[in-house]
Structures are given as C-alpha cells and as structure tokens.
C-alpha cells in the first residue's frame, strides 16, 4: 500500500486486489474454494466484516494526499502539477 496515493487503478487491477484479499482470507481460514463458502460468510469467520477493503484504504490515502497538496505552498512541485494538468 506504500505509494497508494498516486496509483492509477483500473478496473482489472481493482478486481485483482480484491480477489487477492479473498485468497489470503481463504488461506488464513483454511477454507478451500471447493467448499463454496460465500465471501461475506468468510469475512464473518475471519472477523473482518465491516472493516475497510484495500480499495477503500487507497481512496482514503488518495484524499489525504490531495488535502496535503492543497495546503502546500504554491511553488512546490506537487502543487504546480496539480494546478497545471495540461502539461501531462
């Protein structure tokens, strides 16, 4: 998750991250896919239901970074790139 503030996530990458999370949860719980346990029940078993997904954490980090850049002095490079997107 390091550097998640500036990652550009496409739908395929988001799906890979979510499936990797479920894979890790299944391995940790010792429940193979052949048992066909639904993801919501698996999250209840692992006691992570209601906690943020990795995608939610990345969006929160992105918003924190945006707020940080907004408060920067206007001569700083991140602030300049935010104010002048036509160069990219």
Buried (B, 14 or more C-beta within 10 A) or exposed (E): EEEBBEEEBEEEEBEEBBEEBEEEBBEEBEBEEEEEBEBEEBBEBBEBEEEEBBBEEBBEBBEEBEEEBEEEEEEEEBBEEBEEEEEE
